[in-house]
């Protein structure tokens, strides 16, 4: 299991034309046959159910970025 941070940009609620950056934490897991991901909090407690199966960890991470409206993975 590996934990990754995804940067999410959303319009600022009070300042028109500005965006704020939020960070979502996802955990990827290899079952032996496929990869899954789910969103976790800072303690590692799952916030969502596992998503569908993926062939590679990169495919799972790309899906996480897309579904969470992310901008990029934080390195």
C-alpha positions in Angstrom: 0.0 0.0 0.0 1.3 3.4 -0.9 -0.2 6.8 0.0 -0.1 9.6 -2.6 -1.2 13.3 -2.3 -3.2 14.9 -5.1 -3.4 18.6 -5.5 -6.9 19.9 -6.2 -7.5 23.4 -7.5 -11.0 24.9 -7.0 -12.3 28.5 -7.4 -11.9 30.5 -4.2 -15.2 31.0 -2.5 -14.6 34.6 -1.5 -12.1 36.0 -4.0 -13.3 36.0 -7.6 -10.7 35.0 -10.1 -8.5 33.2 -7.5 -8.1 29.5 -6.9 -7.3 27.7 -3.8 -5.3 24.5 -3.6 -6.5 21.6 -1.5 -4.8 18.3 -1.1 -6.5 14.9 -1.2 -4.7 11.8 0.1 -5.3 8.5 -1.7 -3.9 5.0 -1.0 -3.2 2.5 -3.7 -3.2 -1.2 -3.1 -2.1 -4.2 -5.2 -4.2 -7.3 -4.5 -1.9 -9.6 -6.4 -4.0 -9.4 -9.6 -5.0 -5.7 -9.9 -4.6 -2.2 -8.4 -7.3 -0.3 -6.5 -7.4 3.1 -4.8 -9.4 4.9 -2.2 -9.3 8.2 -0.5 -8.0 8.3 3.1 -7.7 10.9 5.8 -4.5 12.0 7.5 -4.7 9.0 9.9 -5.0 6.5 7.0 -8.7 5.9 7.7 -10.6 5.3 4.4 -13.1 8.0 3.4 -14.4 6.2 0.3 -14.8 2.6 -0.8 -12.2 1.1 -3.1 -12.6 2.1 -6.7 -12.7 -0.4 -9.6 -9.8 -2.6 -10.6 -6.9 -1.2 -12.7 -4.0 -3.0 -14.4 -1.3 -0.7 -13.2 -0.7 1.7 -10.3 -0.3 4.6 -12.7 -3.8 3.8 -14.2 -5.3 3.8 -10.7 -3.5 7.1 -9.8 -4.7 8.7 -13.1 -8.2 7.7 -12.3 -7.9 9.2 -8.8 -6.7 12.5 -10.1 -9.5 12.6 -12.7 -12.3 11.6 -10.2 -11.2 14.0 -7.5 -10.9 16.9 -10.1 -7.2 17.0 -9.3 -4.5 19.0 -11.0 -1.5 16.7 -10.4 0.2 14.3 -8.0 2.3 15.9 -5.4 5.8 14.6 -5.4 
